Amino acid sequence: MFARHGAATVSVCLLITLVLTLAGSSTWDVNLVYSLSIGLLSWLVIELGRLRFAQNRDIPWPQGWRGMIVVLAGVLIGFGVGSLIGQSYQRYVQPDAHPEHFDLWLLPMIITVVTSALMSFVYYVVGKSRYLELQAAQAEKQATEARLTLLQTQLEPHMLFNTLANLRVLIAADPERAQMMLDHLIDYLRATLGSSRNAEHALRDEFARLHDYLALMQIRMGKRLTFTLDLPDALSDICVPPLLLQPLVENSIRHGLEPQVQGGAIVVTARECLRAQQPFVELTVSDTGVGQAHNASPTNPRAGQPFGTAQVRERLATRYGDEATFELTARAPESGTLARIVFPLIRP
């Protein structure tokens, strides 16, 4: 910022030199010495004062009377010392010239006051504008994180209640398997609830949670549930909101596989794809169940869809905006449902 302000000051001094020379005030070299001497000294005093009084401030400019004192000191010192330098140079190169005393101080003083005030005001406005932009960006980031956390807290209890309901049924039917399921549930909650408060985590962690959850469900459903998780190593570090795929897998089990006597299979995949020559990530959750999307209509694709899909859409919109898409369709001609999420590929 110091060098940028200095370059701007030199540019203004050169512009003033050009204007004075065209107006016939004096020769170009005399005007240049006057302009640079007064301008650079005024700027240097104001800049050093700004740095001294605006330390550790969000807006890089002293507030209140300190700011006025800094500008006033810069004007007086810059005009006083700079004028002496300019007069000395003019007497040296123009020993026969005898400018009026009125011309020696009035015009340089007017130029110094106006220019210093305007440039100080511009620097203050620019600094405050950048501060407000940073504040707005920070507020937007906090609002986004809060919204993601809120949506996430709506999903966690739903998953937990469903698991406990399944556990209650299993206790009466098969106590030994119920005990095994309870042990897995405790381990799952210990591993996931602590880290689920993060705004994002790696895709490998999302797939690890899915594996734990599906292993938990496999204890209850036995051979009626098989699953496959396919995550390429190249995408394992990609960051996603926690529990992004969890409600989709849960819905596949509850609404797709459980209604079938024979159960079925769930396949979760991740792959890189291109859209408009830009890299994207495609996540899919497919099952061979009775189908979840049969209640959705072409005019209202969200109508009748299971719990969690609305939260998935909102979390994608909050994190990626219009660049992310979410589709829930039937696996025609096969039975089952296909959920597809696509969002921009952002390397960590």
Legacy VTK file of the C-alpha trace (Angstrom):
# vtk DataFile Version 3.0
C-alpha trace
ASCII
DATASET POLYDATA
POINTS 348 float
0.000 0.000 0.000
2.883 2.392 0.815
4.429 2.033 -2.653
1.028 2.277 -4.334
0.222 5.539 -2.525
3.647 6.913 -3.389
3.223 6.088 -7.081
-0.206 7.741 -7.084
1.268 10.874 -5.481
4.021 11.102 -8.097
1.422 10.751 -10.844
-0.628 13.613 -9.401
2.512 15.765 -9.086
3.340 15.161 -12.746
-0.219 16.107 -13.712
0.028 19.350 -11.711
3.365 20.093 -13.385
1.795 19.671 -16.804
-1.156 21.938 -15.951
1.062 24.692 -14.492
3.429 24.548 -17.459
0.582 24.782 -19.970
-0.851 27.710 -17.979
2.498 29.529 -18.315
3.148 29.699 -14.582
6.868 28.998 -15.042
9.221 26.651 -16.838
8.480 22.955 -16.670
11.528 22.098 -14.541
10.681 24.709 -11.898
7.087 23.535 -11.794
8.270 19.935 -11.494
10.576 20.685 -8.549
7.873 22.650 -6.749
5.251 19.982 -7.388
7.395 16.987 -6.402
8.923 18.696 -3.369
5.617 19.856 -1.897
3.617 16.803 -3.004
6.022 14.086 -1.865
6.791 15.773 1.463
3.083 16.278 2.185
2.311 12.673 1.255
5.228 11.302 3.277
4.176 13.164 6.446
0.522 12.113 6.013
1.464 8.510 5.218
3.791 8.162 8.215
1.164 9.762 10.450
-1.471 7.390 9.096
0.744 4.391 9.816
1.509 5.702 13.302
-2.051 6.411 14.429
-3.880 3.660 12.527
-1.910 0.690 13.835
-4.045 -2.407 14.573
-7.123 -0.712 13.126
-9.484 -2.340 10.682
-9.739 0.875 8.668
-6.180 1.997 7.758
-6.797 5.664 8.566
-6.740 7.534 11.908
-10.199 8.457 13.133
-11.518 11.790 14.404
-9.199 14.656 15.240
-6.092 12.516 14.686
-6.912 12.235 11.004
-7.355 16.013 10.679
-4.102 16.667 12.541
-2.241 14.276 10.238
-3.528 16.045 7.107
-2.860 19.504 8.550
0.689 18.558 9.521
1.299 17.124 6.057
0.037 20.320 4.385
2.103 22.682 6.567
5.329 20.680 6.474
5.005 19.779 2.811
4.214 23.354 1.776
6.837 24.957 4.016
9.794 22.723 3.270
8.771 21.991 -0.305
8.402 25.687 -1.125
11.890 26.389 0.212
13.273 23.642 -2.028
11.358 24.988 -5.025
12.446 28.598 -4.400
16.077 27.566 -3.981
15.996 25.688 -7.254
14.241 28.570 -9.058
16.816 31.104 -7.822
19.593 28.763 -8.921
18.341 28.260 -12.500
16.712 31.695 -12.867
18.932 34.119 -10.938
17.481 37.143 -12.730
13.851 36.179 -12.096
12.053 38.057 -9.327
8.584 36.535 -8.827
6.084 38.437 -6.793
5.858 37.432 -3.151
2.165 36.779 -3.746
3.058 34.160 -6.384
5.595 32.483 -4.127
3.087 31.127 -1.633
-0.564 31.533 -2.683
-0.766 29.205 -5.678
1.408 26.431 -4.166
-0.583 26.712 -0.929
-3.930 26.345 -2.725
-2.676 23.398 -4.744
-1.175 21.737 -1.659
-4.326 22.084 0.460
-6.723 20.947 -2.244
-4.587 18.053 -3.446
-3.708 16.776 0.040
-7.316 16.939 1.194
-8.630 15.172 -1.904
-6.019 12.428 -1.890
-6.411 11.842 1.853
-10.169 11.565 1.404
-9.728 9.111 -1.475
-7.319 6.943 0.566
-9.754 6.970 3.492
-12.722 6.003 1.314
-10.771 3.224 -0.383
-9.579 1.857 2.952
-13.060 1.940 4.443
-14.524 0.321 1.342
-12.079 -2.564 1.579
-12.852 -2.953 5.260
-16.600 -3.106 4.572
-16.035 -5.632 1.782
-14.064 -7.844 4.165
-16.774 -7.503 6.804
-19.479 -8.411 4.290
-17.505 -11.425 3.070
-16.927 -12.573 6.640
-20.605 -12.162 7.501
-21.624 -14.102 4.390
-19.213 -16.890 5.266
-20.534 -17.100 8.826
-24.133 -17.126 7.567
-23.308 -19.939 5.147
-21.615 -21.991 7.870
-24.553 -21.403 10.226
-27.030 -22.490 7.563
-25.042 -25.645 6.796
-24.859 -26.455 10.501
-28.602 -25.937 10.904
-29.404 -28.225 7.986
-26.973 -30.787 9.305
-28.535 -30.796 12.781
-31.867 -31.596 11.133
-30.370 -34.720 9.559
-28.444 -36.194 12.506
-31.429 -36.784 14.857
-33.450 -38.297 11.992
-30.725 -40.857 11.290
-30.286 -41.612 14.986
-34.018 -42.050 15.681
-34.393 -44.438 12.750
-31.425 -46.480 13.944
-32.794 -46.676 17.504
-36.210 -47.701 16.180
-34.592 -50.492 14.205
-32.603 -51.510 17.270
-35.777 -51.681 19.371
-37.369 -54.103 16.915
-34.245 -56.234 16.766
-33.992 -56.535 20.569
-37.214 -58.554 20.674
-36.407 -60.660 17.601
-32.672 -61.347 18.019
-31.046 -60.045 21.251
-27.560 -61.192 20.243
-27.623 -59.284 16.970
-29.197 -56.350 18.778
-26.235 -56.285 21.192
-23.815 -56.361 18.253
-25.752 -53.564 16.539
-25.693 -51.467 19.720
-21.918 -51.858 19.997
-21.506 -50.748 16.374
-23.856 -47.828 16.953
-21.803 -46.624 19.926
-18.598 -46.816 17.877
-20.285 -45.065 14.946
-21.575 -42.198 17.093
-18.230 -41.794 18.828
-16.454 -41.529 15.485
-18.926 -39.248 13.749
-20.741 -36.895 16.093
-17.568 -35.127 17.194
-16.414 -34.288 13.669
-19.886 -33.649 12.216
-19.851 -30.079 13.520
-17.240 -29.157 10.916
-18.480 -27.214 7.909
-16.648 -29.575 5.531
-14.669 -32.771 5.526
-12.841 -34.917 2.971
-14.812 -37.172 0.671
-12.904 -40.135 2.087
-14.407 -39.346 5.518
-17.892 -39.180 3.990
-17.400 -42.631 2.434
-15.970 -43.959 5.709
-19.135 -42.846 7.515
-21.271 -44.477 4.864
-19.333 -47.723 5.311
-19.866 -47.645 9.080
-23.563 -46.880 8.682
-24.141 -49.575 6.054
-22.227 -52.090 8.165
-24.523 -51.147 11.026
-27.617 -51.695 8.866
-26.187 -54.953 7.536
-26.221 -56.372 11.047
-29.977 -55.855 11.200
-30.847 -56.813 7.607
-28.321 -59.603 7.183
-28.065 -60.993 3.664
-30.907 -58.751 2.532
-28.445 -55.846 2.249
-25.306 -55.719 0.141
-23.391 -52.559 -0.694
-20.479 -51.268 -2.767
-18.553 -48.040 -2.216
-16.354 -46.810 -5.061
-14.154 -43.775 -4.351
-11.134 -43.078 -6.623
-7.988 -41.996 -4.794
-7.829 -38.833 -6.930
-11.080 -37.595 -5.363
-10.550 -38.708 -1.781
-9.321 -35.277 -0.617
-12.184 -33.282 -2.165
-14.111 -31.411 0.548
-17.887 -31.826 0.907
-20.422 -30.904 3.606
-20.726 -33.680 6.230
-23.663 -36.090 5.902
-24.189 -35.111 2.270
-24.764 -38.706 1.130
-26.031 -40.118 4.427
-29.742 -39.220 3.946
-29.688 -40.608 0.400
-28.313 -43.956 1.570
-30.744 -43.990 4.482
-33.672 -43.363 2.144
-32.479 -46.139 -0.164
-32.687 -48.573 2.727
-35.897 -47.342 4.293
-37.942 -46.617 1.174
-36.227 -48.872 -1.357
-34.842 -52.074 0.138
-36.806 -52.662 3.339
-40.209 -52.908 1.610
-38.819 -55.797 -0.479
-38.692 -59.260 1.072
-35.448 -60.054 -0.727
-33.854 -56.695 0.111
-31.361 -55.475 -2.448
-28.075 -53.707 -3.142
-26.780 -50.160 -2.739
-23.938 -48.751 -4.849
-22.283 -45.419 -4.012
-19.793 -44.031 -6.517
-17.713 -40.914 -7.101
-16.157 -39.873 -10.381
-14.784 -36.826 -12.163
-16.705 -35.477 -15.154
-16.614 -32.462 -17.472
-19.270 -29.836 -17.968
-18.596 -27.009 -20.401
-14.926 -28.062 -20.314
-14.807 -27.534 -16.550
-14.060 -30.363 -14.056
-16.939 -31.477 -11.841
-17.496 -34.217 -9.271
-20.391 -36.639 -9.748
-21.647 -38.607 -6.732
-24.294 -41.288 -7.240
-26.333 -43.430 -4.860
-28.277 -46.213 -6.581
-30.337 -49.059 -5.166
-32.316 -52.025 -6.456
-35.325 -51.372 -4.256
-38.962 -50.621 -5.035
-38.167 -46.988 -5.915
-38.267 -43.688 -4.022
-38.965 -41.240 -6.834
-42.317 -42.597 -8.003
-44.215 -39.839 -6.208
-42.283 -36.984 -7.840
-44.022 -35.188 -10.684
-42.462 -33.441 -13.697
-43.948 -30.101 -12.618
-42.792 -30.468 -9.012
-39.849 -32.873 -8.756
-39.598 -32.370 -4.990
-43.148 -33.461 -4.262
-43.425 -36.733 -2.363
-39.693 -37.254 -2.023
-38.341 -38.810 1.201
-36.897 -36.877 4.112
-33.439 -35.466 3.555
-33.602 -34.688 -0.156
-34.730 -31.100 0.501
-31.834 -30.682 2.947
-29.404 -32.067 0.368
-30.643 -29.538 -2.194
-30.368 -26.634 0.259
-26.892 -27.610 1.405
-25.672 -27.882 -2.178
-27.212 -24.500 -3.021
-25.664 -22.921 0.073
-22.208 -24.335 -0.623
-22.020 -24.229 -4.432
-24.887 -21.980 -5.589
-26.348 -22.665 -9.031
-23.295 -24.679 -10.099
-24.459 -27.797 -8.214
-27.315 -30.085 -9.276
-29.221 -32.887 -7.558
-31.418 -35.411 -9.345
-33.537 -38.251 -7.985
-34.787 -40.545 -10.746
-35.997 -44.098 -11.315
-33.490 -46.651 -12.644
-35.537 -47.512 -15.706
-35.842 -50.175 -16.987
-34.373 -51.762 -13.836
-36.072 -51.404 -10.480
-34.746 -48.973 -7.924
-33.724 -45.340 -7.636
-30.707 -43.316 -8.745
-29.661 -40.167 -6.868
-27.050 -38.031 -8.634
-25.157 -35.044 -7.193
-22.866 -32.931 -9.391
-20.787 -29.978 -8.140
-17.594 -28.149 -9.200
-14.313 -29.922 -8.564
-12.297 -27.765 -6.160
-8.918 -29.183 -5.245
-7.901 -28.686 -1.598
LINES 1 349
348 0 1 2 3 4 5 6 7 8 9 10 11 12 13 14 15 16 17 18 19 20 21 22 23 24 25 26 27 28 29 30 31 32 33 34 35 36 37 38 39 40 41 42 43 44 45 46 47 48 49 50 51 52 53 54 55 56 57 58 59 60 61 62 63 64 65 66 67 68 69 70 71 72 73 74 75 76 77 78 79 80 81 82 83 84 85 86 87 88 89 90 91 92 93 94 95 96 97 98 99 100 101 102 103 104 105 106 107 108 109 110 111 112 113 114 115 116 117 118 119 120 121 122 123 124 125 126 127 128 129 130 131 132 133 134 135 136 137 138 139 140 141 142 143 144 145 146 147 148 149 150 151 152 153 154 155 156 157 158 159 160 161 162 163 164 165 166 167 168 169 170 171 172 173 174 175 176 177 178 179 180 181 182 183 184 185 186 187 188 189 190 191 192 193 194 195 196 197 198 199 200 201 202 203 204 205 206 207 208 209 210 211 212 213 214 215 216 217 218 219 220 221 222 223 224 225 226 227 228 229 230 231 232 233 234 235 236 237 238 239 240 241 242 243 244 245 246 247 248 249 250 251 252 253 254 255 256 257 258 259 260 261 262 263 264 265 266 267 268 269 270 271 272 273 274 275 276 277 278 279 280 281 282 283 284 285 286 287 288 289 290 291 292 293 294 295 296 297 298 299 300 301 302 303 304 305 306 307 308 309 310 311 312 313 314 315 316 317 318 319 320 321 322 323 324 325 326 327 328 329 330 331 332 333 334 335 336 337 338 339 340 341 342 343 344 345 346 347
